[in-house]
Amino acid sequence: MDGGTSVTTPPSVSVAEHALFLDVDGTLLDIADTPDAVAASAELCAVLKRLEPRLSGALALVSGRPIADIDAIFTPLRLAVAGLHGLERRDAAHHIHHARSDGGLDDIKATLQTFVEGHDGALLEDKRVSLALHYRQAPGAEADARELAQSLIAERDDLHMLAGKMVFEIKPIHVDKGVAIDRFMEEPPFAGRIPIFVGDDVTDEDGFSAVNARDGVSIRVGPRTQTNARHRIVNVRSVIEWLANIM
Ligand SMILES: [Mg+2]
């Protein structure tokens, strides 16, 4: 961690170039005594509602709460959101993506098994921690195998696919707020923009690292502390004022 470079001036935001990722509790909302006692103010909802179209939809909430909680807090807004630190995610097109904390592959294995039984020469290798679909002996099955493997991971944010020599391998990855931001950044309307992430807590550090790796802007809310974030905003009130002033 690198607390030494943190600066206190919030960066200027270009609505044409940036994508905005915002933690919720402690960033947009003051921490409540009981977590279910919080609700977004009309002012905050109005700011977010105005910002989303100005950013061409490149605005997402990234929270430890479930998506259902977030929707209740920000009702009637339905924003792109990662909930449960990325274990569930609603993209900008409102498609839901899930990750499993155990990275389980059983359901995917069953589908791949059915595929190899229907394609002579195709072979499924169960490596315990990953699944490899080989088509060396079934080169005509490549397109179908690729399409199947991609469709199986499309809604699972905890899996990725590696294309090897005549093989597609599906592997789990650990999901955190940084991975959730990376997933958004692979999709429209986020792709091609510069990410900004604002958070206040230890679980936001993965998000700061993810945006730093993309030459983005990392902002930690609160008093000076050891952090990967390169900018600082002093409190929730200042975050909302900063957002309200984005032209
Ligand atoms: Mg927070």
Boltz pocket constraint, residues with backbone or C-beta under 6 A from the ligand:
constraints:
  - pocket:
      binder: B
      contacts: [[A, 23], [A, 24], [A, 25], [A, 26], [A, 27], [A, 199], [A, 200], [A, 201]]
      max_distance: 6.0
